């Protein structure tokens, strides 16, 4: 397996897993509050709990993987342009 492909594959898979984790965390939090339909529903969403920490970590991982992909792509294009024709 070529190293470039392995880097993109690992970053892409991690990116997908982190994005799904963040989306599921947000959906579960909204669905947990939605059935109550009380005036305090907005306050319940604002109250911190473990779900927000898990979603925050997943979103941080998404951002990190996007940076890895962008930097790897930039290094690859610089390396190709530096090589003599």
N, C-alpha and C positions, 0 to 999 in steps of 0.2 A: 504494500500500500504506500502510495506516495505521501510524504510528510505534509504537503500542502492540503491534500484531500483529507488526511486524518485530522488536521487542525480544524478545518471547516466542518467536518462531520461531528467532531466532539463538541465544538462550540454550538453548532446548529441543534444537536440533540439536547444539550443542556439548556439552550435558549427555549426550545419548545416545551421542555418539562417545567421550566421556571414560569413561563407564560401561562401554561395550563394550571399550575398551582396557584398563581396569583388570581387568575380568572375564577377558579373554583372557590377560592377563599372569599372573594368579593361577592360572588353569587350566593354562597351559603350565608354570608352575613346579611345580605339584603333580604333573602327569603326567610330568614329567622325573624326579622323584624316586621316584614310586610303583613303577615296574617293578623297581627294584633290590631292594626289600624287605629292606634290610640294617638292622642296628641303628643305623647312623649316618644313616638317612634323615631323622630329625627334625633332626639337626645340619646336614644338607645344606640343609634348608629355612631354618634360622636363619642360615646363612652369607650375608652380604651380597653382592650382585652387581648388575649393571645392571638386572635385571628389577625389583628392588624400587624402584629409583629411578624407573623408568618408571611403575610402578603407583602410587607415591606422588605423582608429578606429575599423573597422571590423576585420582586421588582428590582432590587439591587443586583441580584444575579443576572437578570435580563440585561440591565445596563452594562454590567461587566462583560458579558458575552458579546454584546454589540460592539463594545470598544475593542475586544480581542479580534473580532472579525474585521473591523475597519482597519485596525493597525496591521493585521496580517496581510490584508489586501494592499495596503499602502506600501508595506515592505516588499511585497512581491512585485509591484509595478516599478518601484525604485530599483530593485535588483535587476529586472529585465531591461530597464532603460540604461543602466550602468554597463551592461555587457556590450562588448564591441560587436558590430554587425558582421 
